[in-house]
Structure formats: structure tokens, C-alpha cells
Amino acid sequence: MNLRFIDFSFLDVLDIILVAVLLYYIYKLLKGTVAINIVIGITFIFLIWKITQALHMEMLSGILGYLLSGGVIALIIVFQQEIRKFLLMIGTTNFSAKKSFLHQLKFMQSELTPEVDIDIQTILQACISMSKTKTGALIVIEKTNNLDFLINTGDTMNAQVNEAILESIFYKNSPLHDGATVIRDNFIVATRVILPVSNSTKIPARFGLRHRAAIGVTEKTDAICLLVSEETGEISYINNGEFVLYKTQEELLTRLQNDLRT
């Protein structure tokens, strides 16, 4: 008996990896949104089409085939927002090779140029002060993903992180308080920034646009957000599209410092 093994080349492995990465990003993009139900419905129709083809059910498989082939344009229209976000996610993704290269570059330059540490304690103290007066605030701290595509939507600034400046930006009568403030390398680089709003259905109804914007930017980039609620004065920490729970301000400070180092 002759045994014949399936030919499996390097290109086949690469093909599987690329498909897996594509499916991962599609799932990450649609997770928690109503669009995931549409994808499930399309997948179900596709499986039925394949079954009808295998069973030689010509009429039904033909109808489903025309429906799927003619629905590409309709899908582009239906998913135009998700497609835009997908391309945005790809453009701002921090691939491990790129991250490794940047870490090596920083290591080689460490003796010539000291690493800039973000004064997270000052930022947190400003949030605590605004929390006491229920001053709404949204602060985005850049990590490795470049946020220029967001910074360009607001007003540029070049001020070192300072508690008084942050409080003055978000003062309710200040012309700069609307929108988000972006911090990069311990400098306030932009105010009144417009952030992408998350469409996740898992966000409780009590949270408004400010919370959805914070979740949206942390879903698409590796930035982290500090948010002060205008209604309750509560300080929220959002990372990777999720609320990070903490019990004390000291625990929050520790979590922020650890996340900024990674």
C-alpha cells in the first residue's frame, strides 16, 4: 500500500499564518458590536451554500451563489465604517519586530540620550484635583503607537506636563476643555483632539461619549487613557479598550507606571 502525504510547503504555513492574523484583526474589530451578528449571518449563508453544492441542489445553490457574489458591493456599503476602522487599526498597529527594533535602538542610545519618563504622578494628581470639583477631563497618553493622525484633529501645544496647566485646559470655561488632551514624552502636545468613538455594545448605558471615545482610542492603539467624569467626579483608567479596576489611588498609580513601562 502506497502512503501519500499531503504536500506542505513554507508558503502553505505562511498562508495559514496570514489568514489567522487577518481573522484575529477582524474579530478584534467587530468584537462587542452589532456587526458581529451580520458576519455570523453571512457565514451561515455561506455554509448552507457549500452544503447545497455538495448535495448537488442546483437551484438553491445557484440562488445562494448569486446572492453571495452580488452582495460584495452591499457588504462594502454596510461595513464601510468597520472597513475604515480596520485600515486605521492596521496603520497604527505596533508589530513585535518594529517594537523590538525600537527597544534595541533606545538601548543603544541610552548612554547618549537619557530616556524621558512621563510624570504620571503629576497627571494623576491633576485628575484627583479635577475629580474633587467634578471637572470633566480626558487625557490620552501615547506609548509606542504614533498618534499624529489624532493630534492633527486638535490644537497643537508644546507644554511640559504640569498640574496647573492640565487643570486650566479642562476648566469648564476654557476654550480648550472640549475633546481630549494628548501627552507624549512628558509634553502636552495637543488639546481639543477628536477621538474615534467605540461602537461596543458592552459599554453600560450610563457612560457617555467621553467614555466611548476613551475606549475607542485604546481599542485601536496601545495608548492609555485617564478620564474624569463630569457627573460623578470618578476617575476611570482605560487600557486595551477596557476599564482597569483599582481600589486605591496608590494602586492606580502603580498600574499606570507599570503599563507605561511595557
C-alpha positions as CSV (number, residue, x, y, z in Angstrom):
1,M,0.0,0.0,0.0
2,N,1.4,3.4,-1.0
3,L,1.1,6.1,1.5
4,R,0.9,9.6,0.1
5,F,1.4,12.6,2.4
6,I,0.0,16.0,1.7
7,D,2.5,18.4,0.3
8,F,3.1,21.1,2.8
9,S,5.5,23.9,1.9
10,F,6.7,27.1,3.6
11,L,4.2,29.1,1.6
12,D,1.3,27.0,3.0
13,V,2.5,27.8,6.5
14,L,2.8,31.5,5.6
15,D,-0.7,31.4,4.1
16,I,-2.2,29.9,7.3
17,I,-0.5,32.4,9.5
18,L,-1.6,35.4,7.4
19,V,-5.2,34.1,7.4
20,A,-5.1,33.6,11.1
21,V,-3.8,37.2,11.6
22,L,-6.5,38.6,9.3
23,L,-9.2,36.7,11.2
24,Y,-7.8,37.9,14.5
25,Y,-8.0,41.5,13.5
26,I,-11.5,41.1,12.1
27,Y,-12.6,39.6,15.4
28,K,-10.9,42.3,17.4
29,L,-12.5,45.0,15.2
30,L,-16.1,43.5,15.4
31,K,-16.0,42.1,19.0
32,G,-18.8,43.6,21.1
33,T,-20.5,45.3,18.1
34,V,-23.8,44.6,16.3
35,A,-21.7,44.0,13.1
36,I,-20.6,40.6,14.5
37,N,-24.2,39.3,14.1
38,I,-24.1,40.3,10.4
39,V,-20.9,38.4,10.0
40,I,-22.4,35.3,11.6
41,G,-25.4,35.5,9.3
42,I,-23.2,35.8,6.2
43,T,-21.1,32.8,7.4
44,F,-24.3,30.8,8.0
45,I,-25.5,31.5,4.4
46,F,-22.0,30.6,3.0
47,L,-22.1,27.2,4.8
48,I,-25.5,26.4,3.5
49,W,-24.3,27.3,0.0
50,K,-21.4,24.9,0.3
51,I,-23.7,22.2,1.6
52,T,-26.2,22.6,-1.2
53,Q,-23.3,22.5,-3.7
54,A,-22.0,19.2,-2.2
55,L,-25.6,17.7,-2.3
56,H,-26.0,19.0,-6.0
57,M,-29.0,21.0,-5.1
58,E,-28.6,23.2,-8.2
59,M,-31.5,25.6,-7.8
60,L,-30.8,26.6,-4.2
61,S,-27.1,26.6,-4.6
62,G,-27.4,28.8,-7.6
63,I,-29.7,31.3,-5.8
64,L,-27.3,31.5,-2.8
65,G,-24.3,31.8,-5.1
66,Y,-25.8,34.8,-6.9
67,L,-26.8,36.3,-3.6
68,L,-23.2,36.0,-2.2
69,S,-21.5,37.1,-5.4
70,G,-23.7,40.1,-5.9
71,G,-23.6,41.1,-2.2
72,V,-19.9,42.2,-2.2
73,I,-20.8,45.8,-3.0
74,A,-23.6,45.7,-0.5
75,L,-21.2,44.4,2.2
76,I,-18.8,47.3,1.4
77,I,-21.6,49.8,2.0
78,V,-22.8,48.1,5.1
79,F,-19.4,47.7,6.6
80,Q,-17.8,51.0,5.4
81,Q,-17.3,52.2,8.9
82,E,-15.8,48.9,10.1
83,I,-13.5,48.8,7.0
84,R,-12.3,52.3,7.7
85,K,-11.5,51.3,11.3
86,F,-9.8,48.1,10.1
87,L,-7.4,50.1,7.9
88,L,-6.8,52.5,10.8
89,M,-6.0,49.6,13.1
90,I,-3.6,48.1,10.6
91,G,-1.9,51.5,10.1
92,T,-1.4,52.1,13.8
93,T,-0.5,48.5,14.8
94,N,2.7,48.0,16.7
95,F,4.2,44.8,15.3
96,S,6.6,43.0,17.5
97,A,9.5,43.3,15.1
98,K,9.1,47.0,15.0
99,K,8.8,47.2,18.7
100,S,11.9,45.1,19.2
101,F,13.8,47.3,16.8
102,L,12.7,50.4,18.7
103,H,13.7,48.9,22.0
104,Q,17.2,48.0,20.6
105,L,17.6,51.5,19.3
106,K,16.7,53.0,22.6
107,F,19.1,50.7,24.3
108,M,21.9,51.7,22.0
109,Q,21.2,55.4,22.5
110,S,20.6,55.2,26.3
111,E,24.1,56.4,27.2
112,L,23.9,59.4,24.9
113,T,20.2,60.4,25.4
114,P,18.5,59.8,28.7
115,E,15.1,58.2,28.5
116,V,12.2,60.5,29.0
117,D,9.8,59.4,31.8
118,I,6.3,60.6,31.8
119,D,5.4,62.3,35.1
120,I,2.4,60.1,35.7
121,Q,2.2,61.2,39.3
122,T,1.6,64.8,38.3
123,I,-1.0,63.7,35.7
124,L,-2.8,61.6,38.3
125,Q,-2.7,64.5,40.9
126,A,-4.3,66.8,38.3
127,C,-7.0,64.2,37.8
128,I,-7.6,63.9,41.6
129,S,-7.9,67.7,41.9
130,M,-10.4,67.8,38.9
131,S,-12.3,64.9,40.5
132,K,-13.0,66.9,43.6
133,T,-14.6,69.7,41.6
134,K,-16.2,67.3,39.1
135,T,-14.4,68.8,36.2
136,G,-14.7,66.5,33.2
137,A,-11.4,65.5,31.6
138,L,-10.0,63.1,29.1
139,I,-6.2,62.5,28.9
140,V,-4.6,60.3,26.3
141,I,-1.0,59.1,27.0
142,E,0.9,58.0,23.9
143,K,3.0,54.8,24.2
144,T,4.6,53.3,21.1
145,N,1.8,53.8,18.5
146,N,2.1,57.2,16.9
147,L,-1.0,59.4,17.5
148,D,-0.3,62.1,14.9
149,F,-3.5,61.1,13.0
150,L,-5.4,62.1,16.1
151,I,-3.2,65.1,17.1
152,N,-3.9,66.7,13.7
153,T,-7.6,66.9,14.6
154,G,-7.0,69.2,17.5
155,D,-4.9,72.2,18.5
156,T,-1.2,71.6,18.8
157,M,0.6,72.6,22.0
158,N,4.1,72.1,23.4
159,A,4.0,72.4,27.1
160,Q,5.7,70.2,29.7
161,V,3.3,68.2,31.9
162,N,2.2,70.4,34.7
163,E,-0.7,70.0,37.1
164,A,-1.9,73.7,36.8
165,I,-1.8,73.6,33.0
166,L,-3.8,70.4,32.9
167,E,-6.4,71.8,35.2
168,S,-6.6,75.0,33.3
169,I,-7.1,73.1,30.0
170,F,-10.2,71.3,31.3
171,Y,-11.6,74.2,33.3
172,K,-15.3,74.3,32.2
173,N,-15.0,77.9,30.8
174,S,-11.7,77.2,29.0
175,P,-11.9,77.1,25.2
176,L,-9.6,74.1,25.2
177,H,-11.7,71.8,27.6
178,D,-13.8,70.2,24.8
179,G,-12.2,67.0,23.5
180,A,-9.1,65.1,24.6
181,T,-5.6,66.1,25.5
182,V,-2.7,64.1,24.2
183,I,0.5,63.6,26.2
184,R,3.7,62.4,24.5
185,D,7.2,62.1,26.2
186,N,6.0,64.2,29.2
187,F,4.8,67.0,27.0
188,I,1.2,68.1,26.3
189,V,1.2,68.1,22.5
190,A,-2.4,68.7,21.6
191,T,-5.8,69.7,23.0
192,R,-9.4,69.5,21.7
193,V,-8.5,66.3,20.0
194,I,-11.3,64.3,18.4
195,L,-11.1,60.6,19.2
196,P,-12.7,57.6,17.5
197,V,-15.8,56.5,19.4
198,S,-16.3,52.8,20.2
199,N,-19.4,51.1,19.0
200,S,-19.1,48.3,21.5
201,T,-22.5,47.1,22.8
202,K,-20.9,46.0,26.1
203,I,-20.4,49.6,27.4
204,P,-23.1,50.4,30.0
205,A,-25.6,53.0,29.0
206,R,-24.6,55.2,32.0
207,F,-21.3,56.0,30.2
208,G,-21.4,58.9,27.7
209,L,-19.3,59.9,24.7
210,R,-16.2,60.7,26.7
211,H,-16.0,57.1,27.9
212,R,-16.8,55.7,24.5
213,A,-14.0,57.9,23.0
214,A,-11.5,56.7,25.6
215,I,-12.4,53.1,24.9
216,G,-12.3,53.7,21.1
217,V,-8.8,55.1,21.0
218,T,-7.4,52.3,23.3
219,E,-9.1,49.7,21.1
220,K,-7.3,51.0,18.0
221,T,-3.9,51.9,19.6
222,D,-1.8,51.0,22.6
223,A,-2.4,54.4,24.2
224,I,-3.8,54.6,27.7
225,C,-6.5,57.0,29.0
226,L,-7.3,58.7,32.2
227,L,-10.8,60.1,32.4
228,V,-12.6,62.2,35.0
229,S,-16.4,62.0,35.0
230,E,-18.2,65.4,34.9
231,E,-21.3,63.9,36.6
232,T,-19.7,61.8,39.4
233,G,-16.1,63.0,39.6
234,E,-15.0,59.4,39.3
235,I,-11.5,58.7,37.8
236,S,-11.5,55.9,35.2
237,Y,-8.4,54.2,33.8
238,I,-8.9,52.7,30.4
239,N,-6.4,50.4,28.7
240,N,-6.8,47.9,25.7
241,G,-10.4,49.0,25.3
242,E,-11.4,48.0,28.9
243,F,-11.8,49.7,32.3
244,V,-9.0,48.8,34.6
245,L,-10.3,48.4,38.1
246,Y,-8.4,49.7,41.2
247,K,-9.1,50.1,44.9
248,T,-6.9,53.0,45.9
249,Q,-5.1,55.9,44.2
250,E,-1.8,54.2,45.1
251,E,-2.8,51.1,43.2
252,L,-3.9,53.2,40.3
253,L,-0.5,55.0,40.2
254,T,1.3,51.6,40.3
255,R,-0.8,50.2,37.5
256,L,-0.2,53.3,35.3
257,Q,3.6,53.2,35.9
258,N,3.8,49.5,35.1
259,D,1.7,49.8,31.9
260,L,3.8,52.7,30.7
261,R,7.0,50.6,31.0
262,T,5.6,47.8,28.9
